[in-house]
Amino acid sequence: MALDYKSSGVDVEAGYRSVELMKQYVKRTMREEVLGGLGGFSGAFSLDKIKKMKDPVLLSGTDGVGTKQKIAFLLDQHDTVGIDCVAMCVNDVACAGGDPLFFLDYIACGRNVPEKIAALVKGVAEGCVQADSALLGGETAEHPGLMPDDEYDLAGFSVGVVERSEMITGQDIRPGDALIGIASSGVHSNGFSLVRRVFDITNREVLDRTYDELGGKKLGEVLLTPTKIYVHTMKAIRNAGVKVKGCSHVTGGGFYENIPRMLPDHTVAHIEKDSYPVPPVFSLIQKTGDIDTHVMYNTFNMGIGLCLAVDPADAARTMEAAEAAGDKAYRIGSVLDEKDAADIERGGNTSAASGKGVELC
């Protein structure tokens, strides 16, 4: 029998079918700036509105979902990890004060199952809707022999825009500024290699187990909760007249890795751990795995998805705007000069070169 592409493991017709199935979801994300339709070699986006800005700056963010996808594989539930993928990218754009304009995804799979790919894109589209971002295009690549037939890897990137004068850079942060934490929706999309090790997640039975600590919910249901998208909340805070001086998206590396990224040199984020409720899933992870508290805060978001630095006079207004947008917000600490930070070496983590870091108490 003569060889063809399908007999080699790549089903082009399945790819066509995937595109047809996903069109209904992509259509939901369209913005008026989008030119053309799905299926072209490139996506087109009008710059007419951007031209009317004084000094526009383009922002970009790219990321994937990581090993959280393993949970989706075991549960055979593929319509939420797309939200995670979008969130990981657009939240980074929002951290710089920008509005996401469009998003593109990339799906690598061992075998193209049209219904599964369409479910993935359904989640991506939902994330784009939540972020007011157009799903401008994407790619599905079938990799037989390189990946297992029933697995995939989802990644993407976002492009946004901001007026240069409105960029959030952290350079205006001063000692005394308030730190506002915006609640996460759970584990989000980081630390899952440790989570899977803690619970020895190798089969669906582990994920179907219910825990009193989780309100009787199944472990898999809680772990697969999509990452919170903060685009609307950041817009609401901006529209409330608050100048956000610094913003950190608390992702891989937790508090210790991410919060210092927004700080100027020789300042310390002093955070009170009891200033907000830590979601029970983190307590369950820590107890089950016998994990040190420092490791927890150096791995997970611990219930805070965004950390903002604002003038103390704007703290209440910031929290009110976040709450009005549907998110929980807490005053979790303040910025200190490194000389005033209490016992940094014992209670926190700093960079020896710059002095900036995090102190938890």
Beta strands, then each sheet from edge to edge (+ up, - down):
strand 1: 34-35
strand 2: 44-45
strand 3: 56-64
strand 4: 99-109
strand 5: 134-142
strand 6: 152-163
strand 7: 178-183
strand 8: 246-249
strand 9: 267-271
strand 10: 304-310
strand 11: 329-337
strand 12: 348-350
strand 13: 357-360
sheet 1: 1+ 2-
sheet 2: 3+ 6- 4+ 5+
sheet 3: 8+ 10- 7+ 11- 9+ 13+ 12-
end
